[in-house]
Each structure stands twice: as structure tokens, then as C-alpha cells.
Amino acid sequence: MRVFLQYMCDNGHRWTVQRPHTEDEQSSDVICPEGHPAITCHVELPVDDVQILISPAARVVDQVRRQRILDGRYYLSLLDKTGKELCASKDHHDWDAVVKFAAFFKDKSIEQALAWWASRKL
């Protein structure tokens, strides 16, 4: 999961650093773009809305000739805020269809997204 560190220096400059929550703060994080040291740091966590992943279905079936299949076809997956896959489409779709499906999940909680997914059997 990514966290956002919101810093401020004495001169009122604000800057944000994002990094994986498992990664330690770096010395460069606490210096503003103008060169002043930070005086405050506020940690902001991402919302718990579902993440949407569109991944290519294309595969290389012959390494020597670099022959590919399923070009232009995609899978849709839903992830939680840590990046853990919650569900994935069984079938591949063309780009326009997969983007249309993905649009349904905008601003949806995980519960809402999973309910919609289950009703559509993607």
C-alpha cells in the first residue's frame, strides 16, 4: 500500500511524497523544493475504494518466431488498496469493452464493486 507524506516548512511551502508504507522516510523527503527543512509531516492513507487493473491477454506462443496471439484483448481485475487481487475476468475483452466495464467501478467501495461484479459474472 502506498502512503502519502504531506510536509510543510517554516516558509509555508507544502510538498507531498508518496511511497510504499514499508519504505522508510528518506533524508531528501524532509527538504522542500526551495531547500528548507520540514517542520511538520502529516501521513495520509489512500481511500479504501477498489483499484482497477486492465492487463493484456496477449501471449507469445512461439519464442523463436515471436508469434503472438490475443493481441488487442484484455483482462479486467479488481484490487484492494494494498494491490491484492479480489477478482479477475475469466474471459478477455477488446479495449473498448474492458474500458467500459472499468468505468462502472469508478469511486466504488470494495463492497459495491464486488456486488456489481457478481451480478455481471465477468
PEGIDA-V802346 format. One record per pair of residues at least 12 apart in sequence whose C-alpha atoms are under 10 Angstrom apart, sorted by sequence separation. I is the first residue (numbers start at 1). GAP is how many residues later the second one is. If there is no record, write none. Layout:
# PEGIDA-V802346
((I GAP) (I GAP))
This chain:
# PEGIDA-V802346
((4 12) (5 12) (6 12) (17 12) (57 12) (58 12) (59 12) (76 12) (77 12) (104 12) (105 12) (4 13) (5 13) (16 13) (17 13) (57 13) (58 13) (75 13) (76 13) (77 13) (104 13) (3 14) (4 14) (5 14) (15 14) (16 14) (56 14) (57 14) (58 14) (75 14) (76 14) (3 15) (4 15) (15 15) (56 15) (57 15) (58 15) (74 15) (75 15) (76 15) (2 16) (3 16) (4 16) (15 16) (16 16) (56 16) (57 16) (58 16) (75 16) (76 16) (101 16) (2 17) (3 17) (4 17) (15 17) (56 17) (57 17) (58 17) (74 17) (75 17) (76 17) (1 18) (2 18) (3 18) (14 18) (15 18) (55 18) (56 18) (57 18) (73 18) (74 18) (75 18) (1 19) (2 19) (3 19) (13 19) (14 19) (54 19) (55 19) (56 19) (57 19) (73 19) (74 19) (75 19) (101 19) (1 20) (2 20) (3 20) (5 20) (12 20) (13 20) (54 20) (55 20) (56 20) (72 20) (73 20) (74 20) (75 20) (1 21) (2 21) (9 21) (11 21) (13 21) (53 21) (54 21) (55 21) (72 21) (73 21) (74 21) (101 21) (7 22) (8 22) (9 22) (53 22) (54 22) (55 22) (70 22) (72 22) (73 22) (74 22) (76 22) (6 23) (7 23) (8 23) (9 23) (11 23) (13 23) (15 23) (53 23) (54 23) (70 23) (71 23) (72 23) (73 23) (74 23) (75 23) (76 23) (5 24) (6 24) (7 24) (8 24) (12 24) (14 24) (21 24) (52 24) (53 24) (54 24) (70 24) (72 24) (73 24) (74 24) (78 24) (86 24) (5 25) (7 25) (9 25) (11 25) (13 25) (16 25) (18 25) (52 25) (53 25) (73 25) (74 25) (76 25) (77 25) (9 26) (10 26) (11 26) (12 26) (14 26) (15 26) (16 26) (17 26) (18 26) (51 26) (52 26) (53 26) (76 26) (9 27) (10 27) (11 27) (12 27) (14 27) (16 27) (18 27) (51 27) (52 27) (78 27) (86 27) (87 27) (8 28) (9 28) (10 28) (11 28) (16 28) (50 28) (51 28) (52 28) (86 28) (89 28) (8 29) (9 29) (10 29) (50 29) (51 29) (80 29) (81 29) (88 29) (93 29) (7 30) (8 30) (9 30) (10 30) (49 30) (50 30) (51 30) (53 30) (80 30) (87 30) (92 30) (7 31) (8 31) (9 31) (49 31) (50 31) (51 31) (52 31) (79 31) (87 31) (90 31) (91 31) (6 32) (7 32) (8 32) (9 32) (48 32) (49 32) (50 32) (51 32) (53 32) (78 32) (89 32) (90 32) (7 33) (8 33) (48 33) (50 33) (51 33) (52 33) (89 33) (6 34) (7 34) (8 34) (47 34) (48 34) (51 34) (54 34) (57 34) (58 34) (88 34) (5 35) (6 35) (7 35) (46 35) (51 35) (53 35) (54 35) (57 35) (78 35) (87 35) (5 36) (6 36) (7 36) (45 36) (46 36) (50 36) (52 36) (56 36) (57 36) (78 36) (4 37) (5 37) (6 37) (55 37) (56 37) (57 37) (4 38) (5 38) (6 38) (56 38) (4 39) (5 39) (56 39) (78 39) (3 40) (4 40) (5 40) (3 41) (4 41) (54 41) (2 42) (3 42) (4 42) (2 43) (3 43) (55 43) (1 44) (2 44) (54 44) (1 45) (54 45) (77 45) (76 46) (75 47) (54 48) (52 49) (53 49) (52 50) (51 51) (52 51) (52 53) (51 54) (52 54) (50 55) (51 55) (49 56) (50 56) (51 56) (49 57) (50 57) (51 57) (49 58) (50 58) (51 58) (48 59) (49 59) (50 59) (51 59) (47 60) (48 60) (49 60) (50 60) (21 61) (48 61) (49 61) (50 61) (52 61) (20 62) (47 62) (48 62) (49 62) (50 62) (51 62) (49 63) (50 63) (49 64) (50 64) (1 79) (2 79) (1 80) (2 80) (1 81) (2 81) (1 82) (1 83))
